Amino acid sequence: MTTEDVDAILTDFASEAVIDPATAGQRLADWIGGPSAAGKAKLQQLAYAGPRLVAEAYLRGGAEPGQYEVTRDLVDEIPSPAHGTAIQAVVLHLNRRPLDADALIARFTDSTGLKGQWDVGVAALQLLTAELRDQRS
């Protein structure tokens, strides 16, 4: 499966989640499947592609690439470490630092394992869903 295929699948899940989050969540879980090498690979794809897709959606929505940062007020509102990692990775992608974004995700998931990959990926898809919802309104 190519990067473009994965991007299309994940974007489709986020688009569906705008209207029907429960169904989209179930489809995501079905796509990943059970414990297997293929499931592990899909979790990794979810964790790494998710933040990049959010940044791409922001750029399509009119954001300019540049010097973004996570401000102190935003840090106080972040619901979990996985959300914080996803947000920081999005910011790095917006700042055209994809290797740094990947390194950040790697550091987080090295210590949290498969659950961390799931958590970061789902957090990123939630951000993508919110951005797609905003772009539709």
N, C-alpha and C positions, 0 to 999 in steps of 0.2 A: 504494500500500500504506500503510495507516494505521499509526500508532505502536503501536496495540494488536495489529495483525497481526504486526508485527516482533517485539514483545515475546513473543507467543505462539510464534512460530517459534524465537526464540533460547532461550526457556525449554524448548521441546520438545527442542532439540539438547542442552541441559545435562542434562535429565532422562534422555535416552537415553544420554548419556555416563556416567551413574552405572553403567549395566549394560554398555554396549558403546562404549567411547571411540573405537575405530577407526572404527566405522560412523558415529557422530555427527560425528566430524571430517570424514569424507568427505562426509556430507550437508551440513555447513556449507560446505565448499569448493564443492560442486555448487550450492548456493543462491547463493553469491556469483558464481560463474561466472568467465569469463575477463575479460581486459582490455576494459572497455567502460564507458560512462557509468553503466549500471545496476549494474555490479560495483563501481564507485567509490562510488556512493550506498549500496550495501549495506555496504561496508567502513566508511563513515562511520557508518551506523546501528549497526553492531556496536560500534564504538569508544565511541559516546556512550550507547547503551542498556545495554550490558553492566554497567557499574558501578552504574547506577540499579537494574537488576534484582537485583543482588547485595544492595544495601541494602534493597530491598523484601522479599527473601527473609529477610534477617536480622530485619527488623521482624516479619514473619509468624511467625518462629521464636521471638519473645519479646523481642528487643532493644528497648530504649526509645530513641526519638530523643533526642539530647542532645549533650553535649560529648565526642565521641570524638577520639582523636588517635593518630597513629602513634608508638609508643614507640621508643626507641633500640634495645632488644633486637630488636624486629621488623625494624627497618631492616637489621640485620646478617644477617637470614635471607632477605631479599628476593632472589630469583634473578636479576632483570634490571630495567633501568630501566622497561620496559613494565609489569612486575608492580608496581613501586613506584608508577607513575602510576595504574594501575588501583586499587590499594589506597587511595591518597590520595583518588581520586575517590569511592570507596565511602564513605570516612570523611566527606567533604564532603556527600554525599547523606544520610548518617545524621544529620549536623548540620543538615539542612534548608538546605543551601547549594548547590542544583543549578546555579545560574549559575556559581559558583566551580568546581564540578566540571567543567562544560563548558569553562570557560576553561583549566583545567589540562590537559584533554585536547587542546584546541586548541593550546596552547603546545607540548606534546609532539609532536603529529602535524604541526605546521607545520615542525618541524625533521627529522622522520623520514619524512614522506610516507605513502604507501599502506602500506608495510611497518609503520610505526608504528601505523597504524589497525588493521591485522591483529593485531599483537602485543598492543596494549592490549585489543582486543576478545576475543582468545583468552584472555589472562590473566584477564579478568573472567569469561568463561565457565567457566574452570577453578575460580575461586572460587565461582561459582554452583553448579557441579556438586558441589563439596565440601560446600557448605551443604545442598543438596538431599539428598545422601547422609547427612549428619548428621541431618537432619530425619526421614529414613526409618528410622533405627536407634533 
